[in-house]
Amino acid sequence: MSQSSGMSARRRSISSSQQEGLKGPQVVLENTYQLAPKDSQKFPTKKAEDIMKNVFLTHLLDSKFSSDTCKNLTTQITETVKTQVKAELGSNNRFKVVVLVMIGANFGQGARVASRCLWYPQYDRFAQYEYHNESLFAVGIVYGVYYE
């Protein structure tokens, strides 16, 4: 019996040492204290506008306004633009990307879109694009907000 109890203790010690080996050394990250983006890391406003233009034309060209379809189109366009802008920024960026897309019926009326936010004009940027056809209008805004 002492032999079997010795085997179970040995198994436990092997399994616990294997678990410790799987964890590996703990990585400690230090602050970069980078308070401003580098020149190569500025938010690409023109590229964000081009991305919105391509996505709007792809999804909305020859589309007719319908509240049900435009609800889904708004979500789809927002996610597509956000994904493409983040891909353009790359993985080593310090920008929060916020995308707003509004689609409405075009009955010849005027529409004005406004937004407000806390802003640091030296580093934070935005891009916008508007699309119109005979039955709908769409406005898209991409905010690139630098965070420390």
C-alpha positions, 0 to 999 in steps of 0.5 A: 500500500505504501508503494501505491500511495508513493506512486500517486504522490509522484504522479501529482508532483509530475503533473504539477511541475508540468503545469508550471512548465506550461505557464512559462515566465510571466511577461511584464510590460512597461509604460511607453510614456508616449504622449503623442503619435509619431509622424509615421503613426498619424491617422490616415484621414484621406485613406479613411475617406477613400475606404468609406467611399468604396464601401458606400458605393459597393453597398449603396449603389442603385439601392432603394430606401427601405427601413428594414434593409437600411437598418441592416445595411447601416450595421454592415457598412459600419463594421466593414469600414471599421475593419478596413480602417483598423487594417489600414492603421496596422496592429501597432497603433494607438488610435481608437476608431469610432465609426458612425453611419446614418442612412435616411430617405431622400424626399428632397428635404434637407438634413444636418448631422452634428456630433460633439466629443472631447477632442485634442486637435493636434492628434485626433482626426476625423474623415467623412463621406456623403452619398446620395441617390434618388431614394436615400442619403447616407453620411459616414464619419470615422473618428480616429482618437489618439489614446495614451 
